[in-house]
């Protein structure tokens, strides 16, 4: 399987503090992506982001319940995140 180059691309991972989300974040980061790790478990999302930053990657851990439309709008529109650009 060919690995895609995600250098400089932003990848938003939901459920990032859990097993599958954490694995996806690590995989995309290894492919060069900047990671926005979203989870209701804010400390878990930030711990993952810190792990990735310590490995030389660019990452943010963000508290967000993606089942809540208002929370998503607040994060991406109202807070004005230019995610890792």
C-alpha positions, 0 to 999 in steps of 0.5 A: 500500500502506498502511503500518501504525503500529507505534508502541510495538510491539516487533518481533523481527528474526532475521538482523538483521545480514544484508541482508533482516533489516537492511532489515526492521529499518529498515522497522519502525523507520521505522514506529515500532517498537522493534527487537530485532535478533537475529543470530549476528553480534553485532557486526553486530546491534549495529551495526544497533541503533546505526544505528537509535538514532542515527536516534532509534529504540529498538533492541537488538542481541542475540547469538542463534542462533535455531536453538538453543532453549536460546539463545532461552530464555536470551535471552527467559526467563532474562535476563528481557528486557522488550524495550524496554518 
